[in-house]
Amino acid sequence: MAARLRALRPARPRASAPAAAEATARFLDALGLPPEVRASPELAGTPRRVAEAWLEDLVDGYRIEPAEVLADAMPSAGRALVTLTGIDFHSVCPHHLLPSRGVAHVAYLPGGRVVGFGQLVRLVDCLAHRLVLAEDLAQSVADALVTHLGARGAGCVLDAEHLCLTVRGERRARARAHAEGFAGALARSGVARRSFAQAIARADGPRPARRGARGGRARGAGPRAR
């Protein structure tokens, strides 16, 4: 299934690490740095390192589509809300190309199929490692679970620090942004939304909980991380 989805994916421009490194070098030249700074050994390998960081860690989400991440689902008769809280993530703001980092909380109501908790982590990474606004990221996670997994409803809540707010502009170092996205039944059901909010509150509180993938706390009838 995943291979078939990749074959159907529209072609996009091929990433080029050498071209990205060359562009980074030109960017450094354009900053008007003092000559001794621009010629310092610390900056000698910076263009290559920056290109690698962007291609391998910051926008690598474009290499895979949500449908591929969720393709390996398993049938399930479970109907109860499945949640995974405290998923560490990072992303990049498209306005200033500055990173944000925080935690994501994900929930869905199964519609006959479930995925491992590790796949939920990979779904967040797939959609977060792009140039994306927080509110769009939260909504895209929820939409992907409904569209590609067949969930009856889904939600995603983000809490993150955004460098475009903390190191520039208003410079509010302690400010954190909160974004929510809901789809299907979770966009309509107050009961399911309250259950999701309670799961997030439990994760933030002192009570111990089972741990899922990459620091996330798992709850529900879904399979363990694979």
HELIX and SHEET records of a PDB file:
HELIX    1   1 ALA A    2  LEU A    8  1                                   7    
HELIX    2   2 ALA A   17  ALA A   30  1                                  14    
HELIX    3   3 PRO A   35  ARG A   38  1                                   4    
HELIX    4   4 PRO A   41  LEU A   43  5                                   3    
HELIX    5   5 THR A   46  ALA A   53  1                                   8    
HELIX    6   6 TRP A   54  LEU A   58  3                                   5    
HELIX    7   7 ASP A   60  ARG A   63  5                                   4    
HELIX    8   8 PRO A   66  VAL A   69  1                                   4    
HELIX    9   9 PHE A  117  ALA A  128  1                                  12    
HELIX   10  10 ALA A  134  LEU A  149  1                                  16    
HELIX   11  11 LEU A  163  THR A  166  1                                   4    
HELIX   12  12 ALA A  185  ALA A  187  5                                   3    
HELIX   13  13 GLY A  190  ASP A  204  1                                  15    
HELIX   14  14 ALA A  213  GLY A  215  5                                   3    
SHEET    1   A 2 MET A  74  PRO A  75  0                                        
SHEET    2   A 2 ARG A 113  VAL A 114 -1                                        
SHEET    1   B 5 ALA A 177  GLY A 184  0                                        
SHEET    2   B 5 GLY A 153  HIS A 162 -1                                        
SHEET    3   B 5 PRO A  99  LEU A 109 -1                                        
SHEET    4   B 5 VAL A  82  VAL A  92 -1                                        
SHEET    5   B 5 ARG A 217  ARG A 219 -1                                        
END                                                                             
